[in-house]
Amino acid sequence: MLTLPHLQLLIKYHWRAERFAREASAAEKDLMNELDWTQLAELLTDLQLYHQQLLSKDYARQVLHRLLATCADEATAQTFIGYAGTLVPGN
């Protein structure tokens, strides 16, 4: 499950697994060991498209359901969706 500390590290390393592997501390690597970076990056992309209103209503509901299933709590989900909104061009 994605938590706020996980999300903070993803943001810190700009979602780049190779950069994380090179630069992260042992404690950071231990914390992130359980996460699927590819799956999370796909969710981030979908959330960016959600903010741009480029998803069908049906798919948008699926994305939000995936978001809630991925995050450990509502605070993490809200932070993740808010962060994705900051990455939308023009915001």
Backbone bond lengths (Angstrom), bond angles and torsions (degrees), N, CA, C in turn:
res aa  C-N    CA-C-N  psi(-1)  N-CA   C-N-CA  omega(-1)  CA-C   N-CA-C  phi
1 M - - - 1.446 - - 1.530 109.66 -
2 L 1.296 114.65 138.98 1.458 121.19 179.41 1.524 109.57 -79.60
3 T 1.314 115.91 130.00 1.465 121.90 177.52 1.528 109.07 -117.94
4 L 1.325 116.12 171.65 1.464 119.26 177.89 1.533 112.18 -59.72
5 P 1.342 119.69 -42.17 1.475 118.36 176.80 1.536 112.52 -60.52
6 H 1.328 117.69 -37.23 1.473 120.28 176.07 1.526 109.87 -62.20
7 L 1.324 115.58 -48.76 1.466 120.63 -177.47 1.523 111.12 -61.70
8 Q 1.320 116.69 -38.83 1.463 120.49 178.02 1.527 111.17 -60.97
9 L 1.319 116.42 -39.88 1.465 119.18 178.70 1.521 111.90 -70.79
10 L 1.322 117.66 -37.96 1.470 120.01 176.43 1.528 110.18 -59.63
11 I 1.306 115.94 -42.97 1.462 120.89 179.40 1.534 110.06 -67.85
12 K 1.322 116.41 -44.07 1.474 121.11 -179.51 1.528 111.35 -55.91
13 Y 1.324 116.45 -40.91 1.465 121.09 -177.46 1.526 112.43 -98.55
14 H 1.338 115.98 15.87 1.464 122.40 174.88 1.531 113.05 53.89
15 W 1.332 116.01 34.69 1.469 122.54 176.66 1.521 112.59 60.66
16 R 1.308 118.32 22.65 1.472 122.09 -178.87 1.526 109.28 -105.26
17 A 1.323 115.99 105.65 1.460 121.84 -177.39 1.523 111.41 -60.96
18 E 1.328 116.70 -37.33 1.461 118.65 -179.05 1.529 111.38 -68.59
19 R 1.314 117.17 -37.50 1.469 120.20 176.08 1.525 110.05 -66.06
20 F 1.328 115.69 -43.14 1.452 120.78 177.53 1.532 110.64 -58.28
21 A 1.315 116.99 -46.14 1.468 121.77 -178.74 1.529 111.08 -60.17
22 R 1.323 116.54 -35.32 1.471 121.94 -178.69 1.526 112.80 -78.11
23 E 1.337 116.46 -40.76 1.455 120.31 -166.43 1.529 116.03 -108.29
24 A 1.304 118.15 -17.26 1.471 120.51 -173.80 1.516 112.13 -72.30
25 S 1.315 114.75 150.28 1.467 120.55 175.35 1.528 109.24 -75.13
26 A 1.300 115.41 167.22 1.472 120.55 178.26 1.534 110.48 -61.25
27 A 1.316 117.33 -39.33 1.471 121.13 179.25 1.528 111.04 -65.03
28 E 1.335 116.46 -40.97 1.466 120.26 177.67 1.521 110.48 -64.57
29 K 1.313 116.80 -42.87 1.468 120.51 179.37 1.521 110.85 -63.48
30 D 1.306 116.68 -39.87 1.457 120.76 178.52 1.528 110.73 -63.08
31 L 1.318 116.66 -42.41 1.465 121.09 179.69 1.527 111.82 -63.84
32 M 1.316 116.55 -39.28 1.464 121.22 -174.28 1.524 114.01 -88.79
33 N 1.309 117.34 -3.24 1.453 122.70 -174.25 1.521 113.81 -53.76
34 E 1.307 117.81 -34.78 1.458 122.11 -173.23 1.533 114.88 -85.31
35 L 1.306 117.74 -7.65 1.465 120.29 -172.96 1.521 113.29 -90.11
36 D 1.318 114.83 147.16 1.463 122.59 174.91 1.528 107.06 -98.12
37 W 1.325 115.77 99.76 1.470 121.18 -176.09 1.521 111.58 -60.01
38 T 1.309 117.31 -39.04 1.467 120.71 -178.30 1.521 110.76 -63.70
39 Q 1.313 116.58 -45.80 1.465 121.08 179.59 1.530 110.93 -61.88
40 L 1.322 116.38 -41.57 1.461 120.25 179.54 1.525 111.58 -68.07
41 A 1.321 117.60 -38.06 1.470 120.79 177.83 1.528 110.56 -65.39
42 E 1.329 117.14 -37.52 1.469 120.51 177.14 1.525 110.40 -64.84
43 L 1.330 116.60 -40.48 1.457 120.36 177.64 1.534 110.28 -65.11
44 L 1.319 117.28 -40.78 1.468 120.71 176.79 1.526 110.74 -59.13
45 T 1.320 117.39 -45.10 1.465 121.30 178.62 1.522 110.67 -60.72
46 D 1.325 116.32 -44.67 1.465 119.87 178.53 1.528 111.62 -62.78
47 L 1.328 117.33 -37.75 1.460 120.12 178.35 1.526 111.63 -68.33
48 Q 1.325 116.76 -34.35 1.466 119.51 174.82 1.536 109.69 -63.88
49 L 1.311 116.67 -43.82 1.471 120.59 178.01 1.520 110.95 -64.93
50 Y 1.323 116.39 -34.86 1.466 121.74 176.04 1.528 109.89 -60.12
51 H 1.327 116.52 -47.25 1.461 120.50 179.54 1.528 112.01 -63.82
52 Q 1.311 117.15 -30.22 1.470 121.41 179.05 1.527 111.24 -84.67
53 Q 1.326 116.25 -0.24 1.472 123.42 -179.31 1.522 111.18 57.63
54 L 1.326 115.37 42.69 1.456 121.12 -179.61 1.530 112.34 -105.05
55 L 1.334 116.76 8.97 1.455 121.05 179.68 1.527 110.11 -108.11
56 S 1.310 115.58 147.71 1.463 118.75 172.69 1.531 107.73 -65.42
57 K 1.318 116.38 158.84 1.470 120.07 179.62 1.522 110.88 -59.28
58 D 1.316 115.39 -39.82 1.462 120.53 179.93 1.528 111.33 -62.99
59 Y 1.326 116.24 -48.21 1.464 119.48 -178.79 1.526 110.60 -69.01
60 A 1.311 117.92 -35.74 1.463 121.46 177.14 1.523 110.33 -59.88
61 R 1.318 117.65 -41.24 1.468 120.89 176.57 1.528 110.85 -63.15
62 Q 1.333 116.30 -39.96 1.467 120.38 178.41 1.534 110.64 -63.55
63 V 1.316 116.10 -41.26 1.467 120.89 179.98 1.530 110.05 -63.84
64 L 1.322 116.96 -45.14 1.458 119.95 179.96 1.531 110.95 -65.30
65 H 1.325 116.61 -36.05 1.463 120.48 176.18 1.539 110.05 -64.33
66 R 1.331 116.73 -43.82 1.468 121.33 177.29 1.526 111.09 -61.71
67 L 1.328 116.00 -40.46 1.462 121.14 178.38 1.523 110.29 -58.06
68 L 1.326 115.93 -49.64 1.461 119.93 -178.43 1.524 111.84 -66.25
69 A 1.325 117.08 -34.48 1.465 120.89 178.63 1.522 111.95 -72.33
70 T 1.318 117.11 -26.37 1.461 122.18 -177.58 1.517 112.50 -83.59
71 C 1.322 116.13 -33.66 1.463 120.90 -174.04 1.525 111.89 -88.72
72 A 1.314 115.54 145.87 1.457 121.82 -178.66 1.524 112.45 -70.86
73 D 1.330 116.45 -27.96 1.456 119.90 -177.61 1.524 110.24 -155.92
74 E 1.315 115.00 172.56 1.462 119.95 -177.47 1.530 112.27 -66.38
75 A 1.323 117.47 -34.88 1.469 120.50 179.34 1.525 110.71 -61.07
76 T 1.321 116.77 -41.62 1.462 120.45 178.50 1.524 110.23 -66.08
77 A 1.326 116.68 -43.83 1.468 120.88 179.73 1.527 110.55 -61.10
78 Q 1.335 117.27 -44.04 1.459 121.08 -179.96 1.529 111.03 -65.78
79 T 1.303 116.77 -39.46 1.469 120.35 178.43 1.517 110.67 -65.96
80 F 1.326 116.66 -43.03 1.463 121.82 -179.69 1.528 110.60 -62.55
81 I 1.318 117.41 -48.09 1.464 119.74 -178.34 1.531 110.37 -67.48
82 G 1.324 116.98 -36.50 1.463 120.04 177.18 1.522 111.76 -66.05
83 Y 1.319 115.98 -42.97 1.462 120.84 177.33 1.519 110.75 -59.86
84 A 1.327 116.57 -45.63 1.472 120.37 179.36 1.530 110.23 -58.18
85 G 1.322 117.19 -36.35 1.452 120.91 179.32 1.517 113.32 -66.27
86 T 1.325 117.26 -26.71 1.459 119.86 178.27 1.516 112.26 -74.69
87 L 1.323 116.57 -16.42 1.456 121.22 -178.43 1.520 112.93 -91.63
88 V 1.312 117.08 -3.17 1.462 121.89 -179.80 1.526 108.49 -74.29
89 P 1.330 117.86 127.47 1.468 120.05 178.63 1.528 111.32 -54.69
90 G 1.319 115.51 135.59 1.455 120.05 177.64 1.503 113.69 94.42
91 N 1.329 119.05 -8.74 1.471 120.96 178.21 1.492 110.93 -91.77
